[in-house]
Amino acid sequence: MKILITGATGLVGKELVSQCHAKGHVVHFLTTSKNKLESRSDFKGFYWNPGNGEIDIRCFDGVSAIINLAGASISKRWTSKYKKQIMDSRIDSLATLRKALGNLPNHNITTMISASAIGIYPDSLSNYYEESEDAIDNSFLGEVVAAWEEKANEFKNLGMLVSKIRIGLVLSDRGGALPQMAKPVRYYAGAAFGSGQQWQSWIHVSDLARIFLFAMENELEGTYNGVSPNPVTNNRLIKEIARVLNRPLFLPNIPEGVMKLILGEMSYLLFASQRVSSKKIEEEGFIFEYQNICSALENIYGEKESNSKISNDISKEYAS
């Protein structure tokens, strides 16, 4: 099967490409960087510039499904200019794909699977959100996700199946939020944020990539939460990171006001609480490999930390 992936060179995209190749799928990918273009039998790049609607339509040749991961990172300071980039990068990417597909005389693409985010759900310490929730978070992030999903739904007008995967906190040591959370812990400066009671619905990057492929292979339609079955509080997450890194936690929680001074409006990401259900995707038959935060962090850091400790112990032994 041939799949077109946008955002293929990002954190989730790289894992998805790896899993596609493991299953024998051929990947076409779109990139805004001409120096990232490749041309292999199983991995071929095409240039696009969604900002001005430019796209190499050869990217659609032989493709059966599109997986859209394109969008500027939300983990940069939310200036007015950058907020526009966050929104435009998501909307322009989908608009460029849709217009190009609409202009093709014929194609065999039947499925669009687009990334989305759990940031659409209202901030709450008590609610447990399923995909049927209608309320939208009263924040910039809620506004972005609502517009993002609305744009993805337009592909239904082309007769395509549309799935939207609402992504939670993606756990990986190769990028995303986890390395930034782990860094202060590793240097004995780790602490939870605010009350620490805010819920964080997380997912191992491997499971997330598997959900995108599962949705494609099973021709799923609609909205699905891309989160593990067991959300944790921020307090618990930081404690588990400290445990796997074998570091103590002794500092008090960091007040919300302090982080707002440092990060501005983007600090909302650290304090928003969304406890989100994975029941719907599980009922379709998806089985998570990493269901608990302990097993996920052990997979990401455990073996590396053990090897590091052994190396340090050997060095000390020889030094003595």
N, C-alpha and C positions, 0 to 999 in steps of 0.2 A: 504494500500500500504506500502511496506517496502523500505526504502531509506537508502543508505549508505552515510554518511557525513564524510568528512575529515575536520579537524579544528573545530570540533563540540564544543570544550571547549573554543573557543575564543569569542570575542565580538559579531561578526555577527553569529557565530555558535550557541551560546546559545540562541539567539533570534530565529534563524531558528528552532532549536529543539523544542522550546516552541510552535511555530506556527504549526509545524508538529504534535505535540501531540494534539493541539487544534482541528486539522482536523482529528484526528484518525489514523494518519500514525505511523507506527512502525519505529524506528530509530536504525540502526547499526552505530557505529562510530569507527574510527581508531584513536589511540593515541600512541605517543611515550613514554608516561609515564605509567608504569605498575600500579602505585598507583592511576591512574584515571580510571582504568577499573571498569565497573559496569555491572551487569547482571540482568536487570528487563525485564518484559514482553514487554515493549514498548521502552526500551533503553538499548542496549547491546553493550559493548565495546570490541574491539579487538586490540591486539598489532601489531605495525609495526615499522620498522626502515628504512625509505626510503634511508638513507645514504648508507646502504649496501644491499638494495633491499629486505629486510625481510618483510614478511606480512603473517598474519594468514588468509588463504584463506576461512575460515569459515565465514568471514565477508560478503562474496557475497551470502550466502545461502538465497534464497527467495527474493533477492533484485531486484527491477525493474529499479531503477535510482540511479546514483551517483551524489552527489553535492560536488565539490572539493573546499575547502576554505583553503587548507594547504599552508603555507608559512611563513617564518620568518618575523617579523615586520620590516618595513622600517624606523620606528621612533627610531632608535638607531644610534649612530655615525658611519658613513660609513668608517671604516678602510678597508684596503685591505682584511683582513681576514673576516670581517663581510659582505662586499660586495659579497664575494664568497658564504657565507652562505645564503644571500638573494636570489641569483640566484639558487644555488644548491637545496635549500629547495623546490623551486617551480618545477624545472625540475625533480628532483629525485622522488618527490611524484607522478607526473603524469606518469613517466617512470615505477615506481614500480607497479602502478595500471594497466597500459596497459600490461606489461609483464605477470602479474598474470592472467589477463582476457584472454590473448592470449593462455595461457597454460591450461585453464579450458576446459574439454571435452564438457561441455554445461553450459549455464546459460540463464537467462531471462532478462538480463540487456539491455535495449534499448536506454538509454539516459545518456549522460554525460553533466553536467552543471558545468562549471569551472569559478571561480573568475578570473577577470583580473583587469585592472586599467586604468583610464583616463590619467595616466602619459604617455601613448603611444602617445598622441597628442602633437604637437609642442607647445612650450611656445609662447603665443601670446595675446596681449591686445585687438586685434580687430577681430580675427577669431571666428566663431561660428561653432563648430565641430559636424558633424554627423558621424555615423559609417562607411560611405563610404569613409572617408578621408584615403588617402594612405600614406601621409607623416608621418614619425615617429620622435619623439622628439630626438634631438641630445644630449642625456644625458644618464647617467647610468640607470635611471628609464625607459627611452624609450627602451633601450637595453633589460632590464629585461622583460618588458611586451611583447615585440615582440617575444622573445624566449619562453615565457610562453604560449602565444596563439598558436604558431607554434606547441608546444608539445601537447597542448589540441586537436588540429586538427587531430592528428594522430589516435584518437579514431574513426574517420570516417572509417578508414581502417578495423575496426572490425564490420562495419555495424551499428554503433550507431549514433543517432542524437547527434550533438554537439552544445551547446550554450555557449557563453562566455559573462559574465556580467562585463563590465568595470566600476569599482566602483570609485565613487568620495569621497569627504570628508564625512565620516560617523559620524553622530551626535548622541551621547549618553552620559549620565553622568556616565556610568559604565566602560568607557575605551575609547581608541582611542585618537584623538587629542583634542576634545572639552574640557575635564577637564583641559588639560594643557593650553589651551587658556583662559579658564574662571578663573583659579587660580590667575594670576596677576591682572585681572580686579576686582576680589572679594576683593583683598587686596590693591585696589586703585593705582595699578601700571600698569594698562592695556594700551596698545598702539598698533596701527596697524604697519605693517611691510613695510619698504621701502616707495614707493609712496602710497601704500594702494590701488592702482588702479588695481592690479592683480585680475583676476577672480577666484572665488572659487566655483566649482560646487559640491554641497553638497547633502546629502540625509539622512533622518531620518532612524535610524537602523531598525525600524519596517517596513518601506516601502521597504527597501533593501531586508530584509528576504522575504517579500511578492513577490518581483520580482523573486527571485529564485524559489519559489513555483509556481508562475504563469507560468514561463518558462517551468517547469517540467509538470505541469498539462495540459498545452496547446501544449505540444510537439513542442516548438519553436526551431528553428535552426538558427545558425548564431551568429552575434555579436550584443549586446544591451548595451546601456549606462545605468548604474545604478546610475542615478542622478535625482534630483528633476527638475521640469519644470522651476524653477526660480533661476539661479545662482546669486551670489552677489559678490561685490568687497570685498576685505579684510577690507577696511574702514567700509563698511556697516555691515559686520559680527561682527566686534569688537564692533561697536556702538549698535547693537541689543543685544549682550551678556551683555553689560553694562546696557542697558535699563531693561532687564528682571531681572538682579541681583540688580537693583536699585543702581548703582554705577556711579560716575562721571568719565569722561575721560578728563584729562588735560595735560597728558604728550605728547611730540612730537613723531611722528612716529620713530620707531627704524631703523636706517640705515642698509642696507644690509651688509656692511663691518663688523659691530659689530657682527651680528649673524654668519657671516662666521668664525670670530675668535673664537666664542664660540662653534659652532656646526660643523665646517668644511664643507665638501662637502654636508652633509645632509641638510644644510641650504637652499639648492635649493628648498626643499619642501615648504618653506615659501614664496618664491618669484615667483615660476613658475605660469603662468597664463593659465588656460584652461577653456574656456567658452563652455560648452558641452550641446548638445540637448538631450531631453528625448522623442522627437517626435515619434521615431520608436516604442518604447515599448508601448506608449500611443495609437498608431494606431492599435496595436494588441488587445487593449481593457483594458489595465491596467489603473486603476484609483488611483492616489496618494492620500493618506490621508493627507499628509503634503506637500502642494504645495509651501508655502511661509516660509521664514526663521523665521518670527514672530511667526507663529503658531507652528512651530517645536520647537523653543526654549521655548515657553510658556509651551508646553507639557512636555519638559524635566526639566525645572527649575521653571516655574511659580508657581505651587501649593506649591512646597517645600519652595520657597522663601517667599510666602505669609504666610505659616504656621510658618516659622522661625520668620518673622516680628511680627506676633501675639504673639508668645511666648515671644519675647523680650519685647514687649510692656507690656504684663502682668507682667513680671518680674520687669520691671521698676516701674509699678504701685504699686506692693506690697512692693518694696524697699522704695518707698517714703512714 
